[in-house]
Amino acid sequence: MIFLQKFKENIISNNLFTIKDKLLIGVSGGADSTILCQLCNDVGYNFAIAHCNFNLRGEESNRDEEFVKELAQKYKVQYFATHFDTITIAKKEKKSIEETARSLRYYWFKQLMKENSFDYLLTAHHADDNIETVMMNFFRGTGIKGLRGILPKHQKIVRPLLFARRADIETYANENNIDFVTDSTNAENDYTRNYFRNDILPFIEKIYPETKKNILNNIKRFKEIEEIYETTVQKTIESLVEKKGNEIYIPVLKLSHSKSLQTIIYEIIKEYNFSAAQVAEVEKLLKSESGKYILSSTHRILKNRKWLIISPTKKDEFVAHYLIEEDTKTIELPDHKIDITHIVTNIPTDANEHVAILNSVNITYPLLVRKWKAGDYFYPLGMQKKKKLSKFFIDLKLSITQKENIWVIESNKKIIWIIGLRIDDRFKIIAHQTNAIKLNLVQKNQKG
């Protein structure tokens, strides 16, 4: 009863969930998740059980699935199960078995929660899991978050057993005659966690017997340190980072003079899937010439004059060009659309960088909409000499990323409009013009 009371007190003191919440428990059939079900049942929480069969241990995996199914029947709760061909998926995605199983598990749990309106997902991570996690994070390389370990509550995921040691859980099971299944691979070192659990930590404990106790105390301290750290780092980042649309601009000189430079760089770039190992590469960018960049799986950090620019990397998800026929009313670009109107009388004079009003007489259809390229030139409105677009962009002081997103419209291989910037003088409206085409650039998700 003492263990049950600690369980209830831990939930209340950490505000993990309430008796009114609908809970989904991820259950493997081992001691930890089985005890979690028993505790939730004893308190009277409303819960369901979900089990993943990863098909990694043959008949033993099927045994576990059957055990968990019977557990759900015992508690008379809703039961969910799924199967994964984990090895095949891991090979295909070139990931470890551990990483693959974790991704598959949580993705499925998320689907179940959404489809069945569960309030929280409960997992049976305990104090020893936290110790192992912190150790692995430390040797892998981590920031302050990796050293404070697993949180008892993060968004919709709750770990109500983090207060308990593995030995306490097993003792509770034995004292209350609670059956559970044992994963035979726990004794093997094929997985990183098992190696830490079975070899590394026991070896360290021979020298420092209080190792696990000390790590748990360190975890508590690091949680408090993290709060102070996050506040300070956030203030520094806010003073450096300038958001422009979906891009992040960071002044090179100001960043270079920051105290704890590597830490600040890491805290900025980690949000965009850059690793701690890439911090040194970012430092090199600070002293490099414009145009140099580094990549993550989703973003690019580009040196552009006095700035570092973090922007999403764009996959080839859009066509390279579009055609405007004479009867076309609208075309959709990746980030904008262009509304097209043909005018024969009362031609407006309200043209601006977002509205181009052009002389239809000189236009030949179809019009081609494409990204600009090196060598392109046009006759800027008001000028009688041609100018290369590259020089025109320099005059406008456009950044590299801004230039990458420039589209043009051409008629019979002549650029008539640099979209959103300038029309060609050869296609301007002349006095008494009675035939024009109006192109209105509209940012998506905004009214035209």
C-alpha positions as a Markdown table, in Angstrom:
| # | Residue | x | y | z |
|---|---|---|---|---|
| 1 | Met | 0.0 | 0.0 | 0.0 |
| 2 | Ile | 3.0 | 2.3 | 0.6 |
| 3 | Phe | 4.0 | 2.0 | -3.1 |
| 4 | Leu | 0.4 | 2.6 | -4.3 |
| 5 | Gln | 0.3 | 5.7 | -2.1 |
| 6 | Lys | 3.5 | 7.0 | -3.5 |
| 7 | Phe | 2.1 | 6.5 | -7.0 |
| 8 | Lys | -1.0 | 8.6 | -6.2 |
| 9 | Glu | 1.1 | 11.3 | -4.5 |
| 10 | Asn | 3.5 | 11.5 | -7.4 |
| 11 | Ile | 0.6 | 12.0 | -9.9 |
| 12 | Ile | -1.0 | 14.7 | -7.8 |
| 13 | Ser | 2.2 | 16.6 | -6.9 |
| 14 | Asn | 3.4 | 16.7 | -10.5 |
| 15 | Asn | -0.1 | 17.4 | -11.9 |
| 16 | Leu | 0.2 | 14.5 | -14.3 |
| 17 | Phe | -3.5 | 13.7 | -14.9 |
| 18 | Thr | -6.8 | 13.4 | -13.1 |
| 19 | Ile | -9.4 | 10.8 | -12.3 |
| 20 | Lys | -11.6 | 12.3 | -15.1 |
| 21 | Asp | -9.0 | 11.8 | -17.8 |
| 22 | Lys | -9.1 | 9.1 | -20.5 |
| 23 | Leu | -5.8 | 7.3 | -20.5 |
| 24 | Leu | -4.0 | 5.0 | -23.0 |
| 25 | Ile | -1.3 | 2.8 | -21.5 |
| 26 | Gly | 1.5 | 1.4 | -23.7 |
| 27 | Val | 2.0 | -2.2 | -22.4 |
| 28 | Ser | 4.7 | -4.6 | -23.3 |
| 29 | Gly | 3.8 | -7.2 | -20.7 |
| 30 | Gly | 7.0 | -6.7 | -18.7 |
| 31 | Ala | 7.0 | -5.9 | -15.0 |
| 32 | Asp | 7.0 | -2.1 | -15.4 |
| 33 | Ser | 4.0 | -1.7 | -17.7 |
| 34 | Thr | 2.0 | -4.5 | -16.0 |
| 35 | Ile | 2.4 | -2.9 | -12.6 |
| 36 | Leu | 1.4 | 0.4 | -14.1 |
| 37 | Cys | -1.9 | -1.2 | -15.3 |
| 38 | Gln | -2.5 | -2.7 | -11.8 |
| 39 | Leu | -1.8 | 0.6 | -10.1 |
| 40 | Cys | -4.2 | 2.5 | -12.4 |
| 41 | Asn | -6.8 | -0.1 | -11.9 |
| 42 | Asp | -6.4 | 0.0 | -8.1 |
| 43 | Val | -6.8 | 3.8 | -8.0 |
| 44 | Gly | -9.8 | 3.7 | -10.4 |
| 45 | Tyr | -8.4 | 5.5 | -13.4 |
| 46 | Asn | -10.2 | 5.2 | -16.8 |
| 47 | Phe | -7.6 | 3.5 | -19.1 |
| 48 | Ala | -7.2 | 1.3 | -22.2 |
| 49 | Ile | -4.3 | -0.9 | -23.1 |
| 50 | Ala | -2.2 | -0.8 | -26.3 |
| 51 | His | 0.4 | -3.4 | -27.3 |
| 52 | Cys | 3.0 | -3.4 | -30.2 |
| 53 | Asn | 4.2 | -6.7 | -31.5 |
| 54 | Phe | 7.5 | -5.9 | -33.3 |
| 55 | Asn | 8.1 | -9.5 | -34.4 |
| 56 | Leu | 11.6 | -9.5 | -33.2 |
| 57 | Arg | 11.6 | -12.5 | -30.9 |
| 58 | Gly | 9.5 | -15.1 | -32.7 |
| 59 | Glu | 7.1 | -17.0 | -30.5 |
| 60 | Glu | 8.1 | -15.0 | -27.5 |
| 61 | Ser | 6.7 | -11.9 | -29.2 |
| 62 | Asn | 3.4 | -13.7 | -29.8 |
| 63 | Arg | 3.4 | -14.9 | -26.2 |
| 64 | Asp | 3.8 | -11.3 | -25.0 |
| 65 | Glu | 0.9 | -10.2 | -27.2 |
| 66 | Glu | -1.4 | -12.9 | -25.8 |
| 67 | Phe | -0.4 | -12.0 | -22.2 |
| 68 | Val | -1.3 | -8.3 | -22.7 |
| 69 | Lys | -4.6 | -9.3 | -24.4 |
| 70 | Glu | -5.5 | -11.4 | -21.3 |
| 71 | Leu | -4.4 | -8.5 | -19.1 |
| 72 | Ala | -6.9 | -6.2 | -20.8 |
| 73 | Gln | -9.6 | -8.9 | -20.3 |
| 74 | Lys | -8.7 | -9.1 | -16.7 |
| 75 | Tyr | -9.2 | -5.4 | -16.1 |
| 76 | Lys | -12.2 | -5.3 | -18.6 |
| 77 | Val | -10.7 | -2.4 | -20.5 |
| 78 | Gln | -10.4 | -1.6 | -24.2 |
| 79 | Tyr | -7.5 | -3.4 | -26.0 |
| 80 | Phe | -5.5 | -2.3 | -29.1 |
| 81 | Ala | -2.8 | -4.3 | -30.8 |
| 82 | Thr | -0.7 | -3.9 | -33.9 |
| 83 | His | 2.1 | -5.8 | -35.7 |
| 84 | Phe | 5.3 | -4.3 | -37.3 |
| 85 | Asp | 7.8 | -5.9 | -39.6 |
| 86 | Thr | 10.5 | -3.9 | -37.7 |
| 87 | Ile | 13.6 | -5.4 | -39.2 |
| 88 | Thr | 12.5 | -4.8 | -42.8 |
| 89 | Ile | 11.4 | -1.2 | -42.0 |
| 90 | Ala | 14.7 | -0.5 | -40.2 |
| 91 | Lys | 16.8 | -1.7 | -43.2 |
| 92 | Lys | 14.7 | 0.3 | -45.6 |
| 93 | Glu | 15.0 | 3.5 | -43.5 |
| 94 | Lys | 18.6 | 2.7 | -42.6 |
| 95 | Lys | 18.0 | 3.1 | -38.9 |
| 96 | Ser | 18.7 | 1.0 | -35.8 |
| 97 | Ile | 16.2 | -1.5 | -34.6 |
| 98 | Glu | 15.8 | 0.5 | -31.4 |
| 99 | Glu | 15.2 | 3.8 | -33.2 |
| 100 | Thr | 12.8 | 2.2 | -35.7 |
| 101 | Ala | 10.7 | 0.5 | -33.0 |
| 102 | Arg | 10.5 | 3.7 | -31.0 |
| 103 | Ser | 9.3 | 5.7 | -34.0 |
| 104 | Leu | 6.7 | 3.1 | -35.0 |
| 105 | Arg | 5.4 | 2.7 | -31.5 |
| 106 | Tyr | 4.9 | 6.4 | -30.8 |
| 107 | Tyr | 3.4 | 7.1 | -34.3 |
| 108 | Trp | 0.8 | 4.4 | -33.7 |
| 109 | Phe | 0.1 | 5.6 | -30.2 |
| 110 | Lys | -0.5 | 9.1 | -31.5 |
| 111 | Gln | -3.0 | 7.8 | -34.1 |
| 112 | Leu | -4.9 | 5.8 | -31.4 |
| 113 | Met | -5.1 | 8.8 | -29.2 |
| 114 | Lys | -6.5 | 11.0 | -31.9 |
| 115 | Glu | -9.0 | 8.4 | -33.2 |
| 116 | Asn | -10.3 | 7.5 | -29.7 |
| 117 | Ser | -10.0 | 10.9 | -27.9 |
| 118 | Phe | -7.6 | 9.8 | -25.2 |
| 119 | Asp | -6.3 | 12.6 | -23.0 |
| 120 | Tyr | -2.9 | 11.1 | -22.2 |
| 121 | Leu | -0.5 | 8.4 | -23.2 |
| 122 | Leu | 1.1 | 6.6 | -20.2 |
| 123 | Thr | 4.4 | 4.8 | -20.5 |
| 124 | Ala | 6.1 | 2.8 | -17.8 |
| 125 | His | 9.5 | 4.5 | -17.7 |
| 126 | His | 11.0 | 4.4 | -14.2 |
| 127 | Ala | 14.0 | 5.9 | -12.4 |
| 128 | Asp | 16.5 | 3.3 | -13.7 |
| 129 | Asp | 15.4 | 4.1 | -17.3 |
| 130 | Asn | 16.1 | 7.7 | -16.6 |
| 131 | Ile | 19.6 | 6.9 | -15.3 |
| 132 | Glu | 20.4 | 4.9 | -18.4 |
| 133 | Thr | 19.0 | 7.6 | -20.7 |
| 134 | Val | 21.1 | 10.3 | -19.1 |
| 135 | Met | 24.2 | 8.2 | -19.3 |
| 136 | Met | 23.6 | 7.4 | -23.0 |
| 137 | Asn | 22.9 | 11.1 | -23.7 |
| 138 | Phe | 26.1 | 12.1 | -22.0 |
| 139 | Phe | 28.3 | 9.8 | -24.0 |
| 140 | Arg | 26.4 | 10.5 | -27.2 |
| 141 | Gly | 26.8 | 14.3 | -26.8 |
| 142 | Thr | 24.0 | 16.4 | -25.5 |
| 143 | Gly | 22.9 | 19.8 | -24.1 |
| 144 | Ile | 21.4 | 20.5 | -20.7 |
| 145 | Lys | 18.1 | 18.9 | -21.7 |
| 146 | Gly | 19.8 | 15.6 | -22.2 |
| 147 | Leu | 21.3 | 15.7 | -18.7 |
| 148 | Arg | 18.0 | 16.4 | -17.0 |
| 149 | Gly | 16.7 | 13.1 | -18.4 |
| 150 | Ile | 13.1 | 12.1 | -19.1 |
| 151 | Leu | 10.3 | 14.4 | -18.0 |
| 152 | Pro | 7.4 | 13.0 | -16.0 |
| 153 | Lys | 5.1 | 14.9 | -18.4 |
| 154 | His | 5.7 | 16.2 | -21.9 |
| 155 | Gln | 2.7 | 17.4 | -23.8 |
| 156 | Lys | 0.4 | 14.3 | -24.0 |
| 157 | Ile | 3.0 | 11.8 | -22.8 |
| 158 | Val | 3.1 | 10.9 | -19.1 |
| 159 | Arg | 5.6 | 8.7 | -17.2 |
| 160 | Pro | 4.0 | 8.2 | -13.7 |
| 161 | Leu | 6.6 | 5.7 | -12.5 |
| 162 | Leu | 9.7 | 7.9 | -12.8 |
| 163 | Phe | 9.7 | 8.2 | -9.0 |
| 164 | Ala | 10.3 | 4.4 | -8.6 |
| 165 | Arg | 13.4 | 2.2 | -9.0 |
| 166 | Arg | 13.3 | -1.0 | -11.0 |
| 167 | Ala | 13.8 | -3.1 | -7.8 |
| 168 | Asp | 10.9 | -1.3 | -6.1 |
| 169 | Ile | 8.6 | -2.2 | -9.0 |
| 170 | Glu | 9.6 | -5.9 | -9.0 |
| 171 | Thr | 9.3 | -6.1 | -5.2 |
| 172 | Tyr | 5.7 | -4.7 | -5.5 |
| 173 | Ala | 4.9 | -7.3 | -8.2 |
| 174 | Asn | 6.2 | -10.2 | -6.0 |
| 175 | Glu | 4.5 | -9.0 | -2.9 |
| 176 | Asn | 1.2 | -8.8 | -4.7 |
| 177 | Asn | 1.6 | -11.9 | -6.8 |
| 178 | Ile | 1.3 | -10.0 | -10.1 |
| 179 | Asp | 2.4 | -12.0 | -13.1 |
| 180 | Phe | 4.4 | -10.5 | -15.9 |
| 181 | Val | 6.5 | -11.7 | -18.9 |
| 182 | Thr | 10.2 | -11.3 | -19.3 |
| 183 | Asp | 11.9 | -10.2 | -22.5 |
| 184 | Ser | 14.8 | -12.6 | -23.0 |
| 185 | Thr | 16.8 | -10.0 | -24.9 |
| 186 | Asn | 17.1 | -7.9 | -21.8 |
| 187 | Ala | 20.0 | -10.0 | -20.8 |
| 188 | Glu | 21.7 | -9.5 | -24.2 |
| 189 | Asn | 23.8 | -6.6 | -25.3 |
| 190 | Asp | 22.5 | -6.3 | -28.9 |
| 191 | Tyr | 20.9 | -3.0 | -28.0 |
| 192 | Thr | 22.7 | 0.1 | -26.7 |
| 193 | Arg | 20.5 | 0.5 | -23.6 |
| 194 | Asn | 21.1 | -3.1 | -22.6 |
| 195 | Tyr | 24.8 | -2.6 | -22.8 |
| 196 | Phe | 24.6 | 0.3 | -20.4 |
| 197 | Arg | 22.3 | -1.6 | -18.1 |
| 198 | Asn | 24.2 | -4.9 | -18.0 |
| 199 | Asp | 27.8 | -3.9 | -18.4 |
| 200 | Ile | 28.7 | -0.2 | -18.1 |
| 201 | Leu | 26.7 | 0.9 | -15.1 |
| 202 | Pro | 27.6 | -2.3 | -13.0 |
| 203 | Phe | 31.2 | -1.7 | -13.8 |
| 204 | Ile | 31.1 | 1.9 | -12.7 |
| 205 | Glu | 29.3 | 0.9 | -9.5 |
| 206 | Lys | 32.2 | -1.3 | -8.5 |
| 207 | Ile | 34.2 | 1.9 | -8.2 |
| 208 | Tyr | 31.4 | 4.2 | -7.1 |
| 209 | Pro | 28.7 | 2.1 | -5.3 |
| 210 | Glu | 26.4 | 5.1 | -5.1 |
| 211 | Thr | 26.5 | 5.8 | -8.8 |
| 212 | Lys | 22.8 | 5.4 | -9.6 |
| 213 | Lys | 21.7 | 7.4 | -6.5 |
| 214 | Asn | 24.1 | 10.2 | -7.4 |
| 215 | Ile | 22.8 | 10.3 | -11.0 |
| 216 | Leu | 19.2 | 10.6 | -9.8 |
| 217 | Asn | 20.3 | 13.5 | -7.5 |
| 218 | Asn | 22.1 | 15.1 | -10.4 |
| 219 | Ile | 18.9 | 14.8 | -12.5 |
| 220 | Lys | 17.0 | 16.8 | -9.9 |
| 221 | Arg | 19.7 | 19.5 | -9.9 |
| 222 | Phe | 19.9 | 19.6 | -13.7 |
| 223 | Lys | 16.1 | 20.1 | -13.9 |
| 224 | Glu | 16.5 | 23.3 | -11.8 |
| 225 | Ile | 19.6 | 24.4 | -13.7 |
| 226 | Glu | 17.7 | 23.9 | -17.0 |
| 227 | Glu | 15.1 | 26.4 | -15.9 |
| 228 | Ile | 17.8 | 29.1 | -15.3 |
| 229 | Tyr | 19.6 | 28.1 | -18.4 |
| 230 | Glu | 16.6 | 28.3 | -20.6 |
| 231 | Thr | 15.6 | 31.7 | -19.4 |
| 232 | Thr | 19.1 | 33.1 | -20.1 |
| 233 | Val | 19.6 | 31.4 | -23.4 |
| 234 | Gln | 16.1 | 32.5 | -24.6 |
| 235 | Lys | 16.9 | 36.2 | -23.9 |
| 236 | Thr | 20.2 | 35.9 | -25.8 |
| 237 | Ile | 18.5 | 34.2 | -28.8 |
| 238 | Glu | 15.7 | 36.8 | -28.9 |
| 239 | Ser | 18.3 | 39.6 | -29.1 |
| 240 | Leu | 20.1 | 37.8 | -32.0 |
| 241 | Val | 17.3 | 36.3 | -34.1 |
| 242 | Glu | 15.2 | 38.2 | -36.6 |
| 243 | Lys | 12.3 | 36.3 | -38.3 |
| 244 | Lys | 11.4 | 37.2 | -41.9 |
| 245 | Gly | 8.6 | 35.0 | -43.1 |
| 246 | Asn | 9.9 | 31.4 | -42.9 |
| 247 | Glu | 13.5 | 32.5 | -42.7 |
| 248 | Ile | 15.7 | 33.3 | -39.7 |
| 249 | Tyr | 18.3 | 36.1 | -39.9 |
| 250 | Ile | 21.2 | 36.3 | -37.5 |
| 251 | Pro | 23.8 | 39.1 | -37.7 |
| 252 | Val | 27.2 | 37.6 | -38.0 |
| 253 | Leu | 29.1 | 40.2 | -36.1 |
| 254 | Lys | 26.7 | 40.2 | -33.1 |
| 255 | Leu | 26.7 | 36.4 | -33.0 |
| 256 | Ser | 30.5 | 36.3 | -33.2 |
| 257 | His | 30.8 | 38.5 | -30.1 |
| 258 | Ser | 28.3 | 36.4 | -28.0 |
| 259 | Lys | 29.6 | 34.8 | -24.8 |
| 260 | Ser | 29.5 | 31.0 | -24.8 |
| 261 | Leu | 29.4 | 31.1 | -28.6 |
| 262 | Gln | 29.2 | 27.3 | -29.2 |
| 263 | Thr | 26.3 | 26.9 | -26.7 |
| 264 | Ile | 24.3 | 29.8 | -28.3 |
| 265 | Ile | 24.9 | 28.4 | -31.8 |
| 266 | Tyr | 23.8 | 24.9 | -30.7 |
| 267 | Glu | 20.6 | 26.2 | -29.0 |
| 268 | Ile | 19.7 | 28.2 | -32.2 |
| 269 | Ile | 20.4 | 25.5 | -34.8 |
| 270 | Lys | 19.1 | 22.4 | -33.0 |
| 271 | Glu | 15.5 | 23.6 | -33.6 |
| 272 | Tyr | 16.2 | 23.1 | -37.3 |
| 273 | Asn | 17.5 | 19.5 | -37.1 |
| 274 | Phe | 21.2 | 20.5 | -37.0 |
| 275 | Ser | 23.4 | 18.3 | -34.8 |
| 276 | Ala | 25.8 | 19.3 | -32.1 |
| 277 | Ala | 28.6 | 18.2 | -34.4 |
| 278 | Gln | 27.7 | 20.9 | -36.9 |
| 279 | Val | 28.3 | 23.7 | -34.4 |
| 280 | Ala | 31.9 | 23.9 | -35.6 |
| 281 | Glu | 30.8 | 24.2 | -39.2 |
| 282 | Val | 28.5 | 27.2 | -38.3 |
| 283 | Glu | 31.5 | 28.8 | -36.6 |
| 284 | Lys | 33.5 | 28.5 | -39.9 |
| 285 | Leu | 30.5 | 30.1 | -41.7 |
| 286 | Leu | 30.9 | 33.2 | -39.6 |
| 287 | Lys | 34.3 | 33.9 | -41.3 |
| 288 | Ser | 33.5 | 32.5 | -44.7 |
| 289 | Glu | 32.6 | 34.4 | -47.9 |
| 290 | Ser | 29.0 | 34.9 | -49.0 |
| 291 | Gly | 27.3 | 31.8 | -50.5 |
| 292 | Lys | 28.8 | 29.2 | -48.3 |
| 293 | Tyr | 26.2 | 27.0 | -46.5 |
| 294 | Ile | 25.6 | 23.8 | -44.5 |
| 295 | Leu | 22.6 | 21.6 | -44.5 |
| 296 | Ser | 20.4 | 19.6 | -42.1 |
| 297 | Ser | 17.7 | 17.2 | -43.1 |
| 298 | Thr | 15.2 | 20.1 | -43.3 |
| 299 | His | 17.1 | 23.4 | -43.4 |
| 300 | Arg | 20.0 | 25.3 | -44.7 |
| 301 | Ile | 22.3 | 27.8 | -42.9 |
| 302 | Leu | 23.6 | 30.3 | -45.5 |
| 303 | Lys | 26.2 | 33.0 | -45.1 |
| 304 | Asn | 25.0 | 36.1 | -46.9 |
| 305 | Arg | 27.1 | 39.2 | -46.5 |
| 306 | Lys | 26.7 | 40.2 | -42.8 |
| 307 | Trp | 24.0 | 37.6 | -42.0 |
| 308 | Leu | 23.5 | 33.9 | -41.4 |
| 309 | Ile | 20.2 | 32.9 | -42.9 |
| 310 | Ile | 18.4 | 29.7 | -41.8 |
| 311 | Ser | 15.7 | 28.7 | -44.3 |
| 312 | Pro | 13.8 | 25.5 | -45.2 |
| 313 | Thr | 15.3 | 23.4 | -47.9 |
| 314 | Lys | 12.8 | 23.1 | -50.8 |
| 315 | Lys | 12.4 | 19.8 | -52.4 |
| 316 | Asp | 11.5 | 19.6 | -56.0 |
| 317 | Glu | 7.8 | 19.5 | -55.3 |
| 318 | Phe | 6.9 | 22.2 | -57.7 |
| 319 | Val | 7.0 | 22.2 | -61.5 |
| 320 | Ala | 9.8 | 24.1 | -63.1 |
| 321 | His | 7.6 | 26.4 | -65.1 |
| 322 | Tyr | 4.0 | 27.4 | -65.8 |
| 323 | Leu | 2.2 | 28.5 | -68.9 |
| 324 | Ile | -0.3 | 31.4 | -69.1 |
| 325 | Glu | -2.7 | 31.0 | -72.0 |
| 326 | Glu | -4.9 | 33.8 | -73.3 |
| 327 | Asp | -7.9 | 32.5 | -71.4 |
| 328 | Thr | -6.0 | 31.7 | -68.1 |
| 329 | Lys | -7.5 | 33.4 | -65.1 |
| 330 | Thr | -5.2 | 32.3 | -62.3 |
| 331 | Ile | -1.9 | 30.5 | -61.9 |
| 332 | Glu | -0.7 | 29.0 | -58.6 |
| 333 | Leu | 3.0 | 29.5 | -57.7 |
| 334 | Pro | 4.5 | 27.8 | -54.6 |
| 335 | Asp | 4.0 | 30.7 | -52.3 |
| 336 | His | 1.8 | 33.0 | -54.4 |
| 337 | Lys | -0.9 | 33.1 | -57.0 |
| 338 | Ile | -1.3 | 35.5 | -59.9 |
| 339 | Asp | -4.8 | 36.7 | -60.9 |
| 340 | Ile | -5.0 | 37.6 | -64.5 |
| 341 | Thr | -7.5 | 40.2 | -66.0 |
| 342 | His | -7.8 | 41.4 | -69.6 |
| 343 | Ile | -8.8 | 45.1 | -69.8 |
| 344 | Val | -10.0 | 46.9 | -73.0 |
| 345 | Thr | -11.3 | 50.1 | -71.5 |
| 346 | Asn | -10.6 | 52.3 | -68.5 |
| 347 | Ile | -7.1 | 51.0 | -67.9 |
| 348 | Pro | -6.2 | 51.6 | -64.3 |
| 349 | Thr | -3.0 | 53.4 | -63.3 |
| 350 | Asp | -2.6 | 51.9 | -59.9 |
| 351 | Ala | 0.3 | 49.5 | -60.8 |
| 352 | Asn | 2.9 | 48.8 | -58.1 |
| 353 | Glu | 5.4 | 46.0 | -57.4 |
| 354 | His | 2.5 | 43.6 | -56.8 |
| 355 | Val | 0.4 | 44.7 | -59.8 |
| 356 | Ala | 1.7 | 44.7 | -63.3 |
| 357 | Ile | -0.4 | 46.4 | -66.1 |
| 358 | Leu | 1.1 | 45.5 | -69.4 |
| 359 | Asn | 0.5 | 46.4 | -73.1 |
| 360 | Ser | -1.4 | 43.4 | -74.6 |
| 361 | Val | -0.5 | 44.5 | -78.1 |
| 362 | Asn | 3.1 | 43.5 | -77.7 |
| 363 | Ile | 2.4 | 40.2 | -75.9 |
| 364 | Thr | 2.5 | 36.8 | -77.6 |
| 365 | Tyr | 0.8 | 33.8 | -75.9 |
| 366 | Pro | 1.4 | 31.5 | -74.2 |
| 367 | Leu | 3.4 | 33.4 | -71.5 |
| 368 | Leu | 6.0 | 31.4 | -69.7 |
| 369 | Val | 6.4 | 31.7 | -65.9 |
| 370 | Arg | 9.7 | 30.4 | -64.6 |
| 371 | Lys | 12.5 | 31.0 | -62.1 |
| 372 | Trp | 15.1 | 33.5 | -63.2 |
| 373 | Lys | 18.5 | 32.2 | -64.4 |
| 374 | Ala | 22.0 | 33.5 | -64.9 |
| 375 | Gly | 22.2 | 35.6 | -68.1 |
| 376 | Asp | 18.6 | 36.8 | -68.0 |
| 377 | Tyr | 18.2 | 40.5 | -68.9 |
| 378 | Phe | 15.4 | 43.0 | -69.3 |
| 379 | Tyr | 14.7 | 46.7 | -69.9 |
| 380 | Pro | 13.7 | 48.1 | -66.5 |
| 381 | Leu | 10.7 | 50.4 | -66.6 |
| 382 | Gly | 11.9 | 53.9 | -67.4 |
| 383 | Met | 15.2 | 52.8 | -69.0 |
| 384 | Gln | 16.2 | 52.4 | -72.6 |
| 385 | Lys | 19.2 | 50.1 | -72.0 |
| 386 | Lys | 19.0 | 46.5 | -71.0 |
| 387 | Lys | 20.2 | 45.3 | -67.7 |
| 388 | Lys | 21.1 | 41.8 | -66.4 |
| 389 | Leu | 18.8 | 40.6 | -63.7 |
| 390 | Ser | 21.9 | 39.7 | -61.5 |
| 391 | Lys | 23.0 | 43.3 | -61.6 |
| 392 | Phe | 19.4 | 44.5 | -61.0 |
| 393 | Phe | 19.2 | 42.3 | -57.9 |
| 394 | Ile | 22.6 | 43.7 | -56.6 |
| 395 | Asp | 21.3 | 47.2 | -57.0 |
| 396 | Leu | 18.2 | 46.2 | -54.9 |
| 397 | Lys | 20.5 | 44.6 | -52.3 |
| 398 | Leu | 18.6 | 41.3 | -52.4 |
| 399 | Ser | 19.9 | 38.5 | -50.3 |
| 400 | Ile | 20.9 | 35.2 | -51.8 |
| 401 | Thr | 17.7 | 33.5 | -50.5 |
| 402 | Gln | 15.5 | 36.3 | -51.9 |
| 403 | Lys | 17.1 | 36.0 | -55.3 |
| 404 | Glu | 16.5 | 32.2 | -55.2 |
| 405 | Asn | 12.8 | 32.8 | -54.9 |
| 406 | Ile | 12.5 | 35.3 | -57.9 |
| 407 | Trp | 10.1 | 34.3 | -60.7 |
| 408 | Val | 9.8 | 36.0 | -64.1 |
| 409 | Ile | 7.2 | 36.0 | -66.9 |
| 410 | Glu | 8.3 | 36.0 | -70.4 |
| 411 | Ser | 6.6 | 36.5 | -73.8 |
| 412 | Asn | 8.4 | 35.1 | -76.9 |
| 413 | Lys | 11.6 | 34.8 | -74.9 |
| 414 | Lys | 11.4 | 38.4 | -73.6 |
| 415 | Ile | 11.0 | 39.0 | -69.9 |
| 416 | Ile | 7.9 | 41.2 | -69.4 |
| 417 | Trp | 7.8 | 41.2 | -65.6 |
| 418 | Ile | 10.2 | 40.3 | -62.8 |
| 419 | Ile | 7.3 | 39.2 | -60.5 |
| 420 | Gly | 6.9 | 41.4 | -57.6 |
| 421 | Leu | 9.7 | 43.8 | -58.6 |
| 422 | Arg | 9.6 | 45.5 | -62.0 |
| 423 | Ile | 8.0 | 45.4 | -65.5 |
| 424 | Asp | 9.9 | 45.6 | -68.7 |
| 425 | Asp | 9.8 | 49.1 | -70.3 |
| 426 | Arg | 9.0 | 47.6 | -73.7 |
| 427 | Phe | 5.6 | 46.3 | -72.4 |
| 428 | Lys | 4.5 | 49.4 | -70.5 |
| 429 | Ile | 1.1 | 51.1 | -71.1 |
| 430 | Ile | 1.3 | 54.0 | -73.6 |
| 431 | Ala | -1.0 | 56.9 | -74.0 |
| 432 | His | -4.6 | 56.1 | -75.1 |
| 433 | Gln | -3.9 | 52.4 | -74.7 |
| 434 | Thr | -7.1 | 50.4 | -75.0 |
| 435 | Asn | -5.9 | 46.8 | -74.6 |
| 436 | Ala | -4.0 | 45.7 | -71.5 |
| 437 | Ile | -3.4 | 42.7 | -69.2 |
| 438 | Lys | -3.4 | 43.1 | -65.4 |
| 439 | Leu | -1.4 | 40.7 | -63.4 |
| 440 | Asn | -2.1 | 40.8 | -59.6 |
| 441 | Leu | 0.3 | 39.0 | -57.3 |
| 442 | Val | -1.4 | 37.6 | -54.2 |
| 443 | Gln | 0.3 | 35.9 | -51.3 |
| 444 | Lys | -1.4 | 32.6 | -50.5 |
| 445 | Asn | -3.7 | 32.6 | -47.5 |
| 446 | Gln | -4.3 | 36.3 | -47.9 |
| 447 | Lys | -7.0 | 38.2 | -49.7 |
| 448 | Gly | -6.2 | 39.7 | -53.0 |
